[in-house]
């Protein structure tokens, strides 16, 4: 185990180094003077099982540093040392109360008492498996899972890891040990987007998730439309992960057909499209939520246009599920046309990934051979009525009505993600769309959508 001591008085470095050498020979103490040095050391010389911060540090605030440390590497045993006055003035009470692994040591240094405080911190670290859970692993043997997948469970049969560096991982969840949703939310607050599983366990996790979600959808009461939509969103998230990491299997195809069925049932649960939109569980605005909402809006449009065929309705739903499956980053999901200013900030490689993602998703759709022409709908989902879309830049006159429905629904949902969902924002979006989509094969679906939003 390593310990980090942050203090700008080198005499105290000597004191603690001697104490560790005498009493804690298996622990390597690394000393730094300033906050930025501490953060660099944590990143490049870690992992560290415990932290000691001297509250008299002249540069920076000890509580702010502690918060930065916890945000970066997660909570772990931490001791604030200083005079009683300094501790009172510089250690915020709310931070101290929020973390049971944080302790205080009042100067002056008394070797016996200081040794006891450090022993307590070490024992806490061992109890929480900090020392044992930090391992060097081959990253090629691990695959990431989006954090949201873990809200489906309260325990998993595998050890789950957070990536610290390219080769060092720390155990985030222990196999078969219950965890709470607040623990997952804590990772989210630390801007951790992925947890890691070994490759063979990763596949088992996804297959278990497919079974769990399929069973849940079967047992949702007909009058609980919101629960149905939330579960379908979870299903799309898992389907995307499965396709990217495993590919398309028979079980995946069956699962996607179940999701299509429940998108249709989700619309049936509301008396109007506007009520559905206003009650839609838009928590993250991410690709999974967008995909389900696009599927619901498309379902409304094809019904309004009198297309009663389940095959036609299935086309738009499967397009909604698959169209963003290979988009590299969530934040790119709101880019809709080829001259979008956000594209200027992408590297050439990122730009190529973005421009090619419709074609890659269209190729996957060909595994679902019972839904003909879905590949064309997906490949055209970034085309625009004025010809400023991609990949082909075709105008409204050359876009089929089914593709027009999907493009309209897709851009409508993206504007809701950007502007929020409220009665006023929905009407503002429709007004802004009237000069764009009231043309060619877009005209009739747009009029149906506008009539629904404007009616009162």
Buried (B, 14 or more C-beta within 10 A) or exposed (E): BBBBBBBBEEEBBEBBBEBBEEEBEEBBBBBBBBBEBBBEBBEEEBBBBBBBBBBBBEEBBBBEBBBBBBEBBBBBBBBBBBEEEBBEEBBBEEBBEEBEBBBBBBBEEEEEEBBEBBEBBBEBBBEBEBBEBBBEBEBEEBBBBBBBBBEBBEEBEBBBBBBBEEEBBBBBBBEEEEBEEEEBEBBEEBEBEBBBBBEEBBBBBBBBBBEBBBEBBEEBEEEEBBBBBBBBBBBBBBBBBBBEBBEBBEBBEEBBBBBBBBBBBBBEBBEEBBEBBEBBEBEBBBBBBBBBBBBBBBBBBBBBBEBEEEEBBBBBBBBBBBBBBBBEEBEBBBBBBBEBEEBEEBEEEBBEBBBEBBEBBBBBBEBBEEBEBBBBBBBBBBBBBEBBBBBEBBBBEEBBBBBBBBBBBBBBBBBBBEBEBEEEBBBEBBEEBEEBBBBBBBBBBBBBBBEBBEEE
